[in-house]
């Protein structure tokens, strides 16, 4: 399936792409069905109320990831890209008080979250770890319409029928890919097409985006760059305690001030570059944890890695260019698309190797390209970064995207830069192909015990301080 750079990098709100953005999108799609006059279940009267049940990882870590708020806001008619994070709390409180939502075109509908939104910890739906069922009822309580949705990572949402069709056949994907000039589905195909055409990965990805959009992607790329940078800047200015009950204090502002104070004073250690990478990533993920506006990269839980490496490229590397920033995004999206097509970017499906590991591979490849690396060096950079995240669990304490998630983004950014640098020191030839590494990630994720895959029932999530 062709994945645009704007599929991989989506503007939304925190704290989770799969647990916050996905459910909000699903609720919006469900409302669209109702507005479109979906055929009601026989015997039902007019739509009067709404209901939802969350299953699997959406149930286990839903409260920590604000999944309940996402469904509420989605039923109010908001979308992740346009929702105002500052208004979300007020709107949620009003729905909880009144037990009513007012989505455009549907009038007043009953939805009392305390009773109509169920966290079902006992039943996991068969299609994916992140499952949810949305329902509409008439005044007598008869079922009017029902749909099952799966939030498959990175804000992507599929109905039960769409997921089954995707798993059963690749025909639609092949048809979609035929509409772009370079329809690579693997790293090997990407390298072969680059060699045959004489084009870089960035040039091929740009050609694909232009063919799909009908125009150059630059305006959209610049918007993504702007939102990423604004998120870093906001995170560097905020302090206080993150919401959720763990009492985790924001650190980005304090670290940033220390780094600024050390400028020009010959106080910097040789490894201070790592501190700059870390503070940029921490700033983003603190914003994400607070429910702020971020860009999925490729998920919210890993949203700090690519923006951190981008800021590092622009402010710390030699001779950065705006075109280099755009190319970094294009190449990162190309790698992210290959990973998602052949494995997963969902922490609930394969653990954090699929989130921060994928983000590090994307950022490493993008930085390598921005610094002039060959296609082979770019592929090598992605492989190095992903290989050294293999086996990483997804075990957020209290279901919150805070511990260990914020620091994992910082270390992911550091690994990405190290991987790009190593790749640029070589000629692109290496032992383990990226495609093989992606396959290992998928197999490792399938073998991983469920308690280590975003359920908060194992690992760090259950080994908290007793004080």
C-alpha positions, 0 to 999 in steps of 0.5 A: 500500500502506498503510504504518503509522507503525510500518512507517516507524519500526521498532525494531531494531539497527544498522548498517543497516536494509536490510543488517542488519535486513532479512537478520535478518528474512529468516532469521527468516521462513525458519525460520518456513517450516521450522517450518511444515512447508514442503513439502520438495524431492522426495528430501530427508531431514530438515533438517540444515543451513542455507546463505545467499548474498548478492548485489548490494549485500548482497555488496559492503557486507555485511561493513561492514554486519554482514550476516553477523552478521545472518544468523547471529543470524537463524538463531539465532532472534533478531529485530531488535526483541528482539535484545540488541546486547550479546549479539550479538558473543558469540552470533556468536562461538559460532556461528563456533566451533561451526558450529551454530545452535539455533533454537527448534522446529528443534533443532540445525542445521549452519551454519558461516558460513565455508563456508555463508555466501557473498558472491557478488560476481558474481551480482546477482539480478534483483528488487532490488540487495539480494538473498539466497538462503536454503537448507536441506539434509538430512544428505546435502547434498540441497536441502530448501527454498530461498527468495529474499528482497529487502531493499528498504529500511527493514527491509522484506523481500519474497520473490521471489514477493511482489516480483513480485506487488507489481510486477505489480499494485496490487490488493492495495494498493488493497484494503489502502487501502480499510480506512482512511478517508484512503487517500492514495497521493500528496501531491496526494491527501493535500492534497485529502483534507485540504481536503475533510475539514477535517482536518490531515495528523496528524489523517488519519494518526491516523485511519488508524492507529486504523482499522488498529489498532483503537485509538489509536496513542499508546502505540506512538508514545510507545514510538518516542519513548522509544527515539529519546530513549534512543538519543540519550542513550546516544550522548551518553555514549559515547566511543572508536573505532567498530568496523570498521577506519576508526578513526573516533572518536566525537565526540558526547560531546565536542561535547555537553560543549562545548555544555553548558559554553557555556550561560549564558556568552554564548559561543554563536554565532548558529548554535549551534542547528545544533550542537545538531541536529548533536550529536543526530544524530551521537549516534544514528548513532554508536550505529547504527554501533556496532550499538546499538539505533535506530529506522529513520527511515526507514532505519538509515543515516538514523536520526539525522535525525528523532530529532534534529529531535524533540529540537530541537523539545522542548528548543529550540523555543518551547512544545513539547507532547507532542502536538506530538511525536506529531504530528511522528511521524505526519506524518513517517510520512505523508510517508515512506509517500508517498515509499516508495510512489512511489519508494524509501527504499533507498540501494542502489536510489536512493542516499542521496537516498532515505535521508537525503533522505527522512528530511529531508523527513519531519522537515521536514514533521513539525516544520512540523506540530508548529509549527502549519503548514497542510497546504500548508506541511507539503507545502512543507517536505517538498518543500524538504528533499527537493529539496536532497538530489536526486542524493546518492550512497550511497558508504560508506567500507569499506561502513561506515555511518560516513563520510560517513553520520554527518555526512550525518545532521547536515546532513540535520537542519539542512536539515530545520529550515531547510526547515520554517522557510522553509515556515512563512514562506510560505503553502504555495504554491510552484513544485515539488509534492512529488510531482514532486520524488519522481518526480525522485528516482526517475528520478535514482536509476534513472539513477545509476551502480551504483557510487554506490548502496551498493556502495562501489565509487565516490565517497567509498568509493574516495577514502580518505586514503593515510596 
